[in-house]
Amino acid sequence: MLELPAVSKLIDYVAAGIGGIAGPLLAPWAARRRAKAAVIEAQGQADAQRILAASEAHQVQTISQAQLEARQLFNAPRHLDAAGTGPMDPVGRAWQFQQDKRIRNIQAVAEAAAVELGDETVSGDDPDPDLDWAARFFSGVQDVSSAEMQQLWARVLAGEVRQAGSTSIRTLEILRNLDRRIATVFKKLCALSSSLVVAAAGVRLSDEVVGLGFDARHHRLVIDQRIIVTQGNAASNALQSYGLGFGTLNVLNEYGLIISEYNSWHDYRAAVAGPSAATAGPFRIDHACRRWVLIQDSGDTIQGELRQSGVALSSAGRELASVVDFEPDETYLANLRDHFQSQGLRLVEVAS
């Protein structure tokens, strides 16, 4: 199978969304990357970090100066237009400022995606980028100025470079409407969620399978993802102590990130490994950025379904959850262990 640098594919996606300026937009990132490699080779890691920190500080200063000049521009009585033949009116200055800001937003996300991909390679046999997807993506990202939200968009873009179809256009529209407040709540939801997954590293998947929940960032196929409620019912505020009360869940549902039935269930029997982790099959439970299986101490085969109830993520929620970073909640993990223990099962961590 033909492989090519992921960053080359990234440039294809940027070009599909905004045209031929894709290469120049990523040129500063490429230059910094080459400079970092040269400095590390010549002077060692400590000097490299100091030089890179100074470079980042200079970029912040440059942006601040540009913003100051923009504010002064709005207050100035007369300025020439782009052709230099006459004064630019306030509407024209406002339009130019907005366009410049959008280009900076796109550049920030493209560079962050390049950093995320690093030295990865991707399949060169994939078709060209979906023009509709690229158009929707860059139409949305151009107005994202928050660094935190830009990082989220960058991971979505990197995921699409790794595996086309990882994020649907519908999910892009949901992401476009997220603000930092909702993103923070969703991050909390992801921190508590557990996923029934099957490892898919090195497996080339069809478009149909990708659409069902393939997570290219972690090389896995997500069968189900939910907060397993260890006591009570989520619809009756069982998750209130974790900041996910009924009202908050309603908001997440309105944004299309979770399904409307807060006490739905899924059969997790496939994650039962038998008498030891060594007998684990391809299925596992991913929780708190770690991998687990269930072990039945009695050694008896489970009869019937192993129903796990709670708040399930929607398909869009699962797609976005694959690119969210979060801090694990150790209190909930302890409760989850006790929950399985009450069913005669041990939650045992397995190697990556």
PyMOL commands that set and color helices and strands:
alter all, ss='L'
color gray80, all
select helices_A, chain A and resi 6-18+22-43+45-75+90-117+131-141+147-162+169-177+180-192+207-211+234-236+240-242+246-254+269-271+277-279+315-321+330-341
alter helices_A, ss='H'
color red, helices_A
select strands_A, chain A and resi 3-5+121-123+194-199+214-215+220-228+264-267+272-274+283-287+290-296+307-312+345-349
alter strands_A, ss='S'
color yellow, strands_A
deselect
rebuild
show_as cartoon
